[in-house]
Amino acid sequence: MAAPIEAPEAFSNAVAGLRAAVPRGEILLEEIPAPQRLAPFGFALSATVLRAGDEVASGRLILLHDPAGHDSWRGDLRLVTLVTAELDADMAGDPLLPAVAWTWLTDGLDAHHAEYTAIGGTITQTASTRFGELAGPVPTADLEIRASWTPTSDDLGAHLHGWCAMLASTAGLPPPGVTSLHDRQRAGAS
């Protein structure tokens, strides 16, 4: 059996930066196994976003490292994400939602000074209505953000904070330090 390959310093430093970053309290992070076949080295986090104790969004952030680099990545590190959230039914049909959701990612990264290149992704909004044996709850609507980008700075903590800002926006959380009227009304009713 071959000895495990030691991770390159660039990858170890990137992982350390992701582990050191502390998100806002409503976002719970957990290390999960990284995909094995996408790159020689990988690290992954899952996130659950809570609002008033209810899960309102979830996501994964995967760090890939290929010491040989990739032309399409324009570097040797790549961050890949998938975020999903349930939407209010009235938002599901909003034709501007995909463009707005994309800015949640880019604005989050930019606000935390997370330098990047080769960013790309897709935004999907779906509406589901159940029938027959599956009939039950009212129609549901979901938003899915898939994206990847290449960090161009060594500060991957900034990338994690930018990603968490996007998660918070996707989940409809108010900015840190601000209490939403909805949460204030719920607290007053207790």
Secondary structure, DSSP 4 states (H G I P E B T S, - for coil): -PPPPPPPHHHHHHHHHHHH----TTEEEEEEPPPSSSSSEEEEEEEEEEETTEEEEEEEEEEEEEEEEETTTTEEEEEEEEEEEEE-HHHHT-TTHHHHHHHHHHHHHHHTT--EEEEEEEEEEEEE---GGG--SPPEEEEEEEEEEEE-SS-HHHHHHHHHHHHHHHHTPPPTT---HHHHHHHHH-
